[in-house]
Amino acid sequence: MRTTARPRHRAPSETVPANLAEIAEAGDAAGILWRLREEGRQLDANLVHLPAGERIATHAEPDLDLLLVVVSGTGVLTTADGHLEVGPGSLAWLAHGQARAIDAGPGGLSYLTVHRRRPGMRIELR
């Protein structure tokens, strides 16, 4: 009986500066491989990996614009404007409210997302 080992999900790296190409190359499980966690930052950034054939279903971010940069692999970004084949170095700006879906190609897809940091929830006393 032959079994296939499932990729282990590792905790995301948070080191800055970071070599995103090297981090993406080592990624094998779906999810966040790296994220920006610097204190006092005004941006959020995540390096996301999708294994071959995986998909992020159609969704829209109602409040934040998003910059997407492909670091490795290939895939298809789908918006109301159509299907865009993406690969290393591809850059897309996705406006808030714009629906999008992402499909990984046969070698998987790793991409960086950058957007304004969401403000934390605060409880104020009156």
N, C-alpha and C positions, 0 to 999 in steps of 0.2 A: 504494500500500500504506500503510495507516494503522497506526501502532504506538501503544501506550499506554505512557506513561512509568510506570515502577514507582516507588513512593515510596522516597525515600532514608531509610535508617536513620541517625539522628543519634546522637551520643554523648549519654547522659542528662545532664540538668542536675543540678547538685548544690548550687545556690545556696540559701542560707537567709538571710533570709526569701524565700519564693517565692510567686508568684501562680499557683497550680495551674490555675485556669480559663484563664489566658492560655497556659500551657504546653500544656494539653490541646487548646486551640483550634488550636495550630500543629502538633500531632501528626498524622501521616498514616500512618506505618508501624506495624505491630504491634510491641509491646515496651515496655520501660521508658522513659518520657519524663523522669522525675525520680526521684532517690533521695536519702535522707538519708545523709550521710557524715561527720557531725560527729565529731570525736575524743571519746572518753569517753562516747559515747551509750549508753543502755540499751535503745533501741528501734531497729528497722529500719522504714523506710517507703519505699514505691515508688508512683509514679504510673504505672499500666499502661494502655496503649491497645490496644484490639482494633478493627480496621477492621470495617466493615459486614459482617454475616453470619459473622464469624469466631467460633471457639469455643475455650474452654479445657475440655478433656475432664474427665470425672469423676475426681477425685483427693481425697486426704485428707492433711492435715498431722498426723502422729502426735504431735508434741511441743508445738506452739504454738497458742494461740488466735489468731484473726485478726479484726481490725476492718476492714471494707470500707466505703468511702464513695464513692458515685458523684459524680464531678465534672462530667461532661458526657455527653450521649448517653443512649441507652436500651438495655435488654437484659433478659435473664431470668437470674436466679440460681436454680439448682435444687439442692435438698437433699432429704434423706429426708422433710422436712416438706412438700415440693411445689415448685411453681414460683412464684417471686415476681418480678413485673415491677418493674424498678428504673429510676430516672431521677435527674437532678440532685438531690442532697440525700439520696438514699436511704442508709440506714445498716443494716449487717448485722453481727452478731457471729457468728463461726463458731468453735465450740469445737474444741479439738484432737481429732483422730480423726473429725470430722464430714466425710463425703463431700460434695463440692460440684462443680458445673459452672457455667460462665458463658458465655452466648451474647450477642453484640453485636447490637443492633437495626440498622435500616436506615441510621442515621446514624453507626454506630460507638458505642463505649463507652469512656470513660476513667474509671478509678477508682483511689482511693488505698487501699493496704493498709498496715496498721500492726500490728506484732507485736513481742514481746520479742526482743531481739537474740540471735542464736545465739552461744554462746561460741566463740571461736576455738580451733583445735586447738593444743595445747601439747605440746611434747616435754620431758619432765623427765628429768634425769640421776639415776641412783641412786648 
